[in-house]
Amino acid sequence: MRITYRRADNKEYWTKRWGDIPADLPMENANVYPLKYAQETVRSKNGVILEAGCGAGRILRYYHDRGYNIIGIDFIQGAITKLKKIDPTLKVEVGDITDMQFKDGAFKYILAFGLYHNLDGDNLEKAMRETSRVTEKGGEICASFRADNIQNRLNDWLEAHRSGHKKDDAKDKKFHKMNLTKSEFRKLFEKHGFKIKKVHTVVNMPLLYKFAFFRARDHKVFNENKARKEGYQLSFLGKLITSFLLKFFPNQFCNIYVLIAEKPKH
Ligand SMILES: C[S@@+](CC[C@H](N)C(=O)[O-])C[C@H]1O[C@@H](n2cnc3c(N)ncnc32)[C@H](O)[C@@H]1O
């Protein structure tokens, strides 16, 4: 377990990030994170889906447009307001994963991409208790978590270097994200009554994407909405290096773990 610190705390970070971009278009590329893993989990239109931490809405809109019964929550008001404006038929509301208003067992599927690593200590425990409470027996969850590994240490080092972050300066010591090893991530869900089906090692945003040189030709000029819709696409060389590292050192060169788990019927 390792904590990543930054200058802005977690809520400030998300407020600014979603304030800077319009609502997402529905995701298009089903071969990349997170849609690929959502599809491995949601296999039927029966039952209600919760997207916890829906952010700018790429997954929520994908399922909503295809007639699934999906509800989205996020703790950033600005993100919810933008989604409601772009599509008033979306079922989306401001909500916090640590304390939800939904009934016990309300959801057959929970999708939670990039959510739990925004929490630490007691809040992470509360979020897990709430998640387990609102999942129906026999229901499934798909969740990702930032990996505690070489790739994310490099990511954090690069970010600190670019922003002039000083390790010992109090103003640079705000909680940003939690990082867990694969076994810590599994244990977190097992402790809260889930049976793990699979944990994938995934590259969401490759480290090399941070350098324009390694990006695909039509991604050279960074456009966050485009990258979120299509996936963070690399050039041939960028892909080659990333897939080599992921093939031979998956736990050290993924940047997130994606877990699929079931809440047992008994
Ligand atoms: C990595 S983003 C993912 C957005 C979306 N799931 C996706 O994959 O495009 C994580 C989201 O979790 C939200 N979030 C963080 N802490 C939260 C909390 N305690 N309750 C609800 N949402 C939270 C953030 O505002 C952010 O939108």
The ligand as an ORCA input file, in Angstrom:
! r2SCAN-3c Opt
* xyz 0 1
  C     -11.406      7.926    -12.589
  S     -12.934      8.800    -12.486
  C     -13.911      7.671    -13.385
  C     -15.109      8.199    -14.090
  C     -15.894      7.131    -14.840
  N     -16.217      6.014    -13.992
  C     -15.111      6.660    -16.049
  O     -14.537      5.558    -16.022
  O     -15.068      7.400    -17.018
  C     -13.413      8.552    -10.783
  C     -14.674      9.270    -10.365
  O     -14.963      8.976     -8.999
  C     -15.566     10.141     -8.427
  N     -15.470     10.039     -6.959
  C     -14.373     10.131     -6.188
  N     -14.683      9.955     -4.887
  C     -16.022      9.743     -4.829
  C     -16.937      9.496     -3.773
  N     -16.534      9.451     -2.490
  N     -18.243      9.276     -4.085
  C     -18.659      9.353     -5.377
  N     -17.841      9.619     -6.408
  C     -16.539      9.796     -6.152
  C     -14.773     11.288     -9.035
  O     -15.462     12.507     -8.954
  C     -14.593     10.779    -10.460
  O     -15.636     11.230    -11.272
*
